[in-house]
Amino acid sequence: MRFSIIQSIFLIITSFLISEHVHAQDKYSFERARMVQSQIADRGITDQVTLSALKSVPRHLFVPEDQKSNAYSDYPLPIGYGQTISQPYIVAFMTEAISPIKGMKVLEIGTGSGYQAAVLKESGCEVYSIEIIPELYKQAIENITRAGYKNIRIKNADGYYGWTEHAPFDAIVVTAATEFIPPPLIGQLKEGGKMIIPLGNPYLVQQLTLAEKIEGKTITKSLLPVRFVPFTRN
């Protein structure tokens, strides 16, 4: 009899915990769908690969615990060490800008929380990412693993020099502001490849810039005024 009562209590608690987990997941799924529609699609992002990726990646798993309630809000969030996770629209804008397709090899400079890398992976890309801050490098790996993504290659290094061993890349995504495109990154971009990078004074407004390598020349086009954290060097 006593065992039966204990078993019943255990089943009730287990059912409650499962119910709470499902409720939380449903809540986040709803917030994610609303984010994609109101913040991204309604503002002109039309690439279906990009939209599908943003609908799928659980952004709340890439922000600090005290920021989870703001995970799907339309602004950047602090992730520690003077860095931020970009607002969803900017992540979508940068992803769409490189025209992601399955199998594309992409280098990301500035892993941060790991969210942009996860979006690129969800888009079907082969992802390589570099993070200079050791603590964020470790945190990004934890976030990406917790979210269930595999085969995203990340290293702790100075992103200025790119990742020579895996070059050339079809696209490069730079998530920190610099006044010029690092020459090593240009050298690691394939012919016909695209780079999206915030250019300008790291402490003022920058221009999100699309750079394309055409016949060995780098052709740039300013797309959007932005504010990114400065490009960190060793």
C-alpha positions in Angstrom: 0.0 0.0 0.0 2.8 2.4 1.0 4.7 1.6 -2.2 1.5 2.2 -4.2 1.1 5.7 -2.7 4.8 6.6 -3.2 4.5 5.4 -6.8 1.4 7.5 -7.4 3.1 10.6 -6.0 6.1 10.0 -8.2 3.8 9.6 -11.3 2.0 12.9 -10.4 5.3 14.8 -10.0 6.7 13.4 -13.2 3.5 14.2 -15.1 3.6 17.8 -13.7 7.3 18.3 -14.7 6.7 16.9 -18.2 3.6 19.2 -18.5 5.6 22.2 -17.4 8.4 21.3 -19.9 6.0 20.9 -22.8 4.3 24.2 -21.8 7.6 26.0 -21.8 8.6 24.5 -25.2 5.2 25.5 -26.6 5.7 29.0 -25.3 9.1 29.4 -26.9 7.9 27.9 -30.2 5.1 30.5 -30.2 7.5 33.3 -29.4 9.9 32.1 -32.1 7.2 32.0 -34.8 6.0 35.5 -33.8 9.5 36.8 -33.9 10.1 35.5 -37.4 6.9 36.9 -38.7 6.8 40.3 -37.1 10.5 41.1 -36.7 11.9 39.4 -39.8 9.4 38.5 -42.6 7.4 41.7 -42.1 10.6 43.7 -42.5 11.5 42.4 -45.9 13.5 39.2 -45.3 12.1 36.8 -47.9 14.7 34.0 -48.3 12.9 30.8 -47.2 16.1 29.0 -46.1 16.8 31.9 -43.8 13.3 32.1 -42.4 13.1 28.4 -41.9 16.4 28.4 -40.0 15.3 31.3 -37.7 12.0 29.4 -37.0 14.0 26.3 -36.0 16.9 27.5 -33.8 15.9 27.8 -30.1 17.3 31.3 -29.5 16.5 31.0 -25.7 19.2 28.4 -25.4 21.8 30.9 -26.5 21.2 33.7 -24.0 22.1 33.9 -20.3 19.5 32.6 -17.9 18.5 36.1 -16.7 17.8 37.1 -20.3 15.6 34.1 -21.4 12.4 36.2 -21.1 13.9 38.6 -23.6 15.3 36.0 -26.0 12.9 36.7 -28.8 12.8 40.4 -28.4 13.8 42.8 -31.2 17.1 44.0 -29.7 20.6 42.7 -28.9 21.2 41.1 -25.5 24.4 41.1 -23.3 26.1 37.7 -23.1 29.0 38.8 -20.9 32.6 40.0 -21.5 31.5 43.1 -23.2 29.8 41.2 -26.0 26.2 40.8 -27.3 24.0 38.4 -29.2 22.7 40.4 -32.2 19.0 41.1 -32.6 17.1 38.5 -34.6 16.5 40.8 -37.6 20.3 41.5 -38.0 21.1 37.8 -37.8 18.5 37.1 -40.5 19.7 40.0 -42.6 23.3 38.8 -42.5 22.3 35.2 -43.2 20.1 36.2 -46.2 22.9 38.4 -47.6 25.2 35.4 -48.2 22.5 33.5 -50.0 22.8 30.3 -47.9 22.5 26.9 -49.7 23.1 23.4 -48.6 26.8 22.4 -48.4 28.1 26.0 -48.6 31.3 26.4 -46.6 31.0 29.4 -44.3 33.5 31.0 -41.9 32.1 33.1 -39.0 34.3 35.6 -37.2 33.0 36.1 -33.7 31.1 33.1 -32.4 29.8 34.9 -29.4 26.9 32.9 -28.0 26.9 30.5 -31.0 23.5 31.6 -32.2 24.6 32.8 -35.7 26.6 29.6 -36.2 23.5 27.5 -35.3 21.4 29.5 -37.8 24.0 29.0 -40.5 24.1 25.2 -39.7 20.3 25.1 -39.7 20.5 26.7 -43.2 22.5 23.7 -44.4 25.9 25.3 -44.4 29.2 23.7 -43.4 30.1 26.0 -40.5 33.5 27.1 -39.2 33.6 29.8 -36.4 36.3 31.6 -34.5 35.9 33.2 -31.1 38.8 35.1 -29.5 37.4 35.3 -25.9 38.1 31.9 -24.2 35.1 32.1 -21.9 32.7 32.7 -24.8 34.4 30.0 -26.8 33.6 27.5 -24.1 30.1 28.9 -23.6 29.3 28.8 -27.3 30.3 25.1 -27.4 28.0 24.4 -24.5 25.1 26.3 -26.1 25.5 24.7 -29.4 25.7 21.2 -27.9 22.7 21.8 -25.6 20.7 23.0 -28.7 21.5 19.7 -30.4 23.8 20.9 -33.2 26.8 18.8 -34.3 29.7 19.3 -36.6 30.0 23.1 -36.1 33.7 23.6 -35.9 34.8 26.3 -33.5 38.3 27.4 -32.4 39.6 29.9 -29.9 41.8 32.3 -31.9 42.2 35.7 -33.4 39.6 35.9 -36.2 41.7 38.5 -38.1 43.7 35.7 -39.6 40.8 33.5 -40.6 41.1 29.7 -40.7 43.7 28.9 -43.3 43.5 25.1 -43.0 39.9 25.1 -44.2 40.0 27.9 -46.7 38.8 28.9 -49.2 35.2 29.7 -48.0 32.1 30.3 -50.0 31.1 33.0 -47.6 32.4 34.8 -44.5 30.2 36.4 -41.8 31.9 38.9 -39.5 30.0 39.9 -36.4 32.3 42.6 -35.1 33.0 46.1 -36.4 36.3 47.1 -38.1 37.4 50.0 -40.2 38.7 47.8 -43.0 38.3 44.2 -44.2 41.2 42.1 -42.8 43.4 41.1 -45.8 43.7 37.5 -44.7 39.9 37.1 -44.9 39.8 38.5 -48.4 42.5 35.9 -49.3 40.4 33.1 -47.9 37.2 34.0 -49.8 36.5 32.0 -52.9 36.1 33.6 -56.3 32.5 34.6 -56.5 32.2 34.4 -52.7 30.4 36.8 -50.4 31.4 38.4 -47.1 29.1 40.4 -44.8 30.9 42.7 -42.4 30.2 45.9 -40.4 32.6 48.5 -41.6 33.4 51.8 -39.9 34.4 53.4 -36.6 33.9 50.6 -34.0 32.5 53.1 -31.5 30.1 54.9 -33.8 27.5 53.8 -36.4 28.9 51.4 -39.0 27.7 50.2 -42.4 26.8 46.6 -42.8 28.7 45.9 -46.0 28.5 43.1 -48.6 31.9 42.3 -50.2 32.1 40.0 -53.2 35.2 38.7 -54.8 34.8 39.1 -58.6 37.7 38.3 -60.9 40.1 38.7 -58.1 38.8 42.1 -57.0 36.7 42.9 -53.9 33.5 44.8 -54.8 31.7 46.3 -51.8 28.2 47.6 -51.3 26.8 49.3 -48.1 23.5 47.8 -47.1 22.5 49.0 -43.7 23.5 51.3 -40.8 24.3 49.2 -37.7 26.0 49.2 -34.3 28.3 46.2 -33.6 30.9 45.7 -30.9 34.5 46.3 -31.9 36.6 43.6 -33.6 38.8 42.2 -30.8 42.4 41.4 -31.5 45.1 39.5 -29.5 
